[in-house]
């Protein structure tokens, strides 16, 4: 298998502002660059974190931001983030969606906030980043009713072959995280085997979900290389093929500038 030393990667979903990261944002970005990660998208979950993401993206040429209201924060209302969408280096709406595992916001509030953000993605012709947990059917129902945005990314994919097929049928990109390296995640690995290279993305969701061999530690964008290795091992594709395809797909999905 190819070494990661000469390959380039995009971490399409991380939270560079998170205070649990001991290295600080500068340390994370520098470590990522040293590992060959030459693009990062730092993702907003409410007004405060969206503002932080925009600020960070403005400080680094290789970082972009999203603006979104996470389902946990749906009770705050989408109106709290709308004015941030047109800020410099904002490349997507989200993360948004439904989370019926935690139910930190009422389900009716989650569904309303998700539908409103799908409409914003249409209104602003921006990609949409989706978080869905234990809510696949209703996630697809809302997308089918509102219409798929110009580009839709299912972040931190946790489903199996049936769910990945439903995502692909709707023309979405599917983003795999460090979960693909976990011992109990065979359905996710099977989904990766069913995902064509031209629809696949990789992410860390840092500081969450650190991949093996770093599980239990705060995650960081430099470890997206372990996600790529895990997918290569699960699918039989070469590491180079995974790196090149997911890097190229990130440019397409988020309409990022080429270097």
C-alpha positions in Angstrom: 0.0 0.0 0.0 1.2 3.5 -0.8 2.7 5.6 1.9 0.8 8.8 2.9 4.1 10.8 2.6 3.6 11.9 -1.0 -0.3 12.0 -1.0 -2.5 15.0 -0.4 -5.8 14.9 1.5 -8.8 17.1 2.3 -10.5 16.9 5.7 -14.0 18.1 4.6 -15.4 18.2 8.1 -13.6 19.3 11.3 -14.2 21.7 14.2 -11.0 23.7 14.5 -12.4 26.1 17.1 -13.2 23.4 19.7 -11.5 24.1 23.1 -10.9 20.4 23.8 -8.1 20.5 21.3 -4.9 21.0 23.3 -2.7 22.0 20.4 -4.9 25.1 19.5 -5.9 26.0 16.0 -2.5 26.9 14.9 -1.0 23.6 16.1 -3.8 21.7 14.4 -3.4 23.4 11.0 0.4 23.0 11.1 0.2 19.3 12.0 -2.4 18.8 9.2 -0.2 20.4 6.6 2.8 18.3 7.7 0.6 15.2 7.2 -0.3 16.2 3.6 -3.7 17.6 4.5 -3.9 20.7 2.2 -7.5 21.6 2.6 -9.8 21.7 5.7 -13.4 22.8 6.1 -14.3 23.9 9.6 -18.0 23.4 10.4 -20.4 25.6 12.3 -23.1 24.2 14.6 -24.8 27.4 15.8 -24.2 31.1 15.6 -21.2 31.2 17.9 -19.3 28.3 16.3 -20.2 29.5 12.8 -18.7 32.9 13.6 -15.6 31.1 15.0 -15.4 29.0 11.8 -15.6 32.1 9.6 -12.9 33.8 11.7 -10.5 30.8 11.4 -11.1 30.4 7.7 -10.1 34.0 7.3 -6.8 33.4 8.9 -5.7 30.4 6.8 -5.5 30.1 3.0 -6.2 26.3 3.2 -9.3 26.5 5.5 -12.9 27.2 4.6 -16.0 27.5 6.8 -19.7 26.4 6.9 -22.6 28.1 8.6 -25.2 25.9 10.2 -27.6 25.0 13.0 -26.9 21.5 14.3 -30.0 19.5 15.3 -28.9 19.7 18.9 -29.2 23.5 18.6 -32.4 23.7 16.5 -34.3 25.3 19.4 -32.4 28.5 18.8 -33.9 29.0 15.3 -32.4 29.3 11.9 -32.8 33.1 11.9 -29.8 33.2 14.3 -27.4 32.2 11.5 -28.9 33.6 8.2 -26.9 36.8 8.1 -23.6 34.8 8.3 -24.1 32.9 5.1 -22.7 35.5 2.8 -19.5 36.1 4.8 -16.2 35.4 3.0 -15.0 31.8 2.6 -18.4 30.3 3.6 -18.8 27.3 1.3 -21.8 25.4 2.6 -24.9 25.4 4.9 -24.7 23.0 7.8 -24.1 20.9 9.6 -27.8 20.5 9.9 -30.3 17.6 10.0 -31.9 15.3 12.5 -30.6 13.6 15.7 -33.1 11.3 17.3 -30.4 9.6 19.4 -29.9 12.5 21.8 -33.0 14.7 21.1 -31.3 17.8 22.6 -33.9 19.8 20.7 -37.5 18.7 20.2 -38.1 16.7 17.0 -40.5 19.2 15.6 -37.9 21.9 16.1 -35.3 19.7 14.4 -37.4 19.0 11.4 -38.3 22.7 11.0 -34.7 23.8 11.3 -33.5 21.2 8.9 -36.2 22.0 6.2 -35.4 25.7 6.5 -31.7 25.1 6.0 -32.4 22.9 2.9 -34.3 25.9 1.6 -31.4 28.2 2.4 -29.0 25.9 0.4 -31.4 26.3 -2.5 -31.8 30.1 -2.1 -28.0 30.7 -1.9 -27.0 27.9 -4.3 -24.7 26.4 -1.6 -23.9 22.8 -0.7 -25.7 21.3 2.3 -23.9 19.3 5.0 -26.2 16.8 6.7 -25.9 15.3 10.2 -28.4 12.4 10.6 -28.5 9.9 13.5 -31.3 7.4 14.1 -33.5 9.4 11.7 -32.8 8.2 8.2 -36.4 7.9 7.0 -37.4 11.4 8.1 -34.1 12.8 6.8 -34.9 11.4 3.3 -38.5 12.5 3.6 -37.6 16.1 4.2 -35.0 16.1 1.4 -37.4 14.6 -1.1 -40.1 17.2 -0.2 -37.7 20.2 -0.3 -35.6 18.9 -3.1 -31.9 18.1 -3.1 -29.6 21.1 -3.1 -27.0 21.6 -5.8 -24.6 19.5 -3.7 -25.4 17.5 -0.6 -22.9 15.8 1.7 -23.9 13.2 4.3 -21.3 13.8 6.9 -19.9 11.2 9.3 -21.8 8.4 7.6 -23.1 5.8 10.1 -25.4 3.7 8.0 -25.0 0.5 6.0 -25.5 -0.6 2.4 -29.2 0.3 2.3 -28.6 3.9 3.6 -25.7 4.5 1.3 -27.8 3.3 -1.6 -30.5 5.8 -0.7 -27.9 8.6 -0.4 -26.4 7.8 -3.8 -29.8 7.5 -5.5 -30.4 11.1 -4.5 -27.1 12.2 -6.0 -25.4 12.9 -2.6 -21.7 12.7 -1.6 -21.0 10.3 1.3 -18.4 11.3 3.9 -16.7 8.6 6.0 -15.0 9.3 9.3 -12.8 7.4 11.7 -15.7 5.2 12.5 -14.7 3.2 9.5 -11.6 2.0 11.5 -13.7 0.8 14.5 -14.0 -2.9 15.2 -17.7 -2.8 15.5 -18.3 -0.8 12.4 -18.6 -3.5 9.7 -21.9 -2.0 8.3 -20.0 1.3 7.6 -17.2 -0.6 5.9 -19.7 -2.5 3.8 -21.3 0.8 2.9 -17.9 2.1 1.8 -17.5 -1.0 -0.4 -20.8 0.1 -2.1 -19.8 3.7 -2.5 -18.2 4.6 -5.9 -15.0 6.6 -5.7 -16.6 9.6 -7.4 -19.1 10.1 -4.5 -16.8 9.4 -1.6 -15.4 12.0 0.9 -13.3 11.6 4.0 -13.3 13.6 7.3 -12.2 13.6 10.9 -15.1 15.4 12.6 -12.3 16.5 14.9 -12.1 16.6 17.9 -14.5 13.7 17.9 -14.2 10.1 16.7 -10.4 9.7 16.5 -9.6 6.8 14.3 -7.6 3.7 15.3 -4.7 3.9 16.3 -5.6 7.1 18.1 -9.0 6.3 19.5 -9.7 7.9 22.9 -7.7 11.0 22.1 -9.0 14.3 20.8 -9.1 13.9 17.1 -7.3 16.3 14.7 -7.3 16.9 10.9 -3.9 15.3 10.4 -5.4 12.0 11.3 -7.7 12.0 8.2 -4.9 9.9 6.7 -5.9 7.0 9.0 -9.5 7.3 7.7 -8.1 7.0 4.1 -6.1 3.9 5.1 -9.1 2.3 6.7 -11.2 2.8 3.6 -8.5 1.5 1.4 -8.2 -1.6 3.5 -12.0 -2.1 3.6 -12.6 -1.6 -0.1 -9.5 -3.0 -1.7 -8.7 0.3 -3.5 -5.2 1.7 -3.2 -4.5 4.4 -0.7 -3.5 6.6 -3.6 -6.9 6.1 -5.3 -8.7 6.9 -2.1 -6.6 10.1 -1.5 -6.9 11.3 -5.1 -10.6 10.6 -5.4 -11.7 12.1 -2.1 -9.5 15.2 -2.6 -11.0 15.8 -6.0 -14.5 15.2 -4.8 -14.1 17.8 -2.0 -13.3 20.4 -4.7 -16.4 19.4 -6.6 -18.7 19.0 -3.7 -17.8 22.3 -2.0 -16.7 24.1 -5.2 -13.3 24.9 -3.7 -10.6 26.7 -5.6 -7.9 24.5 -7.1 -4.3 25.2 -5.8 
